[in-house]
Amino acid sequence: MSQVLHTPPSAPAPPVEADLAALAARHGLAVSGARPTLPEYIRQLWARRHFISAFSTAKLTAQYSQAKLGQVWQVMNPLLNAAVYFFIFGLLLGTKKGVPDYVPFLVTGVFVWTFTQSSILAGTRAISGNLGLVRALHFPRAALPISFCLQQLQQLLFSMCALVVILLCFGVPVAVSWVLVIPALTLQFVFNAGVSMIMARLGAETPDIAQLMPFVLRTWMYVSGVMWSIEQLAGKHSDWPSWVVPVLQANPAAVYIDLMRFALIDSFHAGQLPAHVWLIATGWALLAGIGGFIYFWKAEETYGRG
C-alpha cells in the first residue's frame, strides 16, 4: 500500500528588519528610550528648565532638614573647613607668611573650591544614586547632573554672604572689581557642570568610582593653591623646572579661585594671575562644558538599564 507523505506547509518567513522599520514608521512607533539627536536633546533639556531649577532647590532645602541648625550649615560647613585649614596650614605650616589678607585669601579659596568639589561629587552619583527616578520618568538625564551643580551654586551664593562679612571685617573695601564675580562664577559653573556630566556617565557605568573620587579631589585641592599662594611657593622653590608654575596656575580649579580672589581682594593683584587668565578660564569652561555634555549625551539610552 503506497503511502503519500504530505510535507507540512512551510512557516512564513519572518519579516526582515526593513519591513519592521517600515511597519513601525507607518504606525508612528519609535524605539523606547532611544537617544534623540543632539539639537532635539538640547531642546528637551531647555523645556525642562523649570524642573531642573525646582529639583535643585528642593534638594538644597532637604539637605539639612534633619539638622537643628537647618540651613545655617550651608555657611558653617565651609567656614569650619576654612578654620581647620587656617590652623594647620596658616599657623602650623606657616603658609600665611608673605600673603596679604591671608584670612580672606583662604576663605575665598575654600568657598570656591567647595563649589567645584561638591558639584563633581554630586555629579558622580547623579545617575547611580537616582535610579528610581531615572527608571520611572522619561526626561533628559543631563537634567540631573546640571541640577546638582545648580544646587551647589545656590549653596555657594548663601556662603558668599558670610564671605562678604569676613572681607569687610578684615578691612577689604568694596570695589568695582566685585562685579567680576559674576562672569567668574558663570564660567566656573559651566566647567563644573561639564565635569559633573562626565563623572555622571562614568559613575553610572562603574559605581565604584564614587568611592575613589574623594581621594582624587583631595589631591586636586592640594595642588590648586586653596591654602597657599602659588606665587609664594614658586619663590621658595627656585630650583623647580620652569614648567611647574605655569602648569599649577593653569589648573582650572586654581584659575577660578584666583579670578575670585582678584575680583574680591584688593591686595591680590593682576601680577599674581597667569597670562591670558580670562581666555584660559573660558577655554576650560567650553572644553569641559561642551565636551562633557556630548560625552554624557552619547550614552543617554543606557542610563537606568540593567
ABEGO torsion letter per residue (X at the ends): XBBBBBBBBBBBBBBBAAAAAAAAAAAGBBBBGBBBBAAAAAAAAAAAAAAAAAAAAAAAAAAAAABAAEAAAAAAAAAAAAAAAAAAAAAAAGAABGBBGAAAAAAAAAAAAAAAAAAAAAAAAAAAAAAAAAAABBBBAAAAAAAAAAAAAAAAAAAAAAAAAAAAAAGBBBBAAAAAAAAAAAAAAAAAAAAAAAAAAAAAABAAAAAAAAAAAAAAAAAAGAABBAAAAAAABAABBAAAAAAAAABAAAAAAAAAAAAABAABBAAABBBGAAAAAAAAAAAAAAAAAAAAAAAAAABGBX
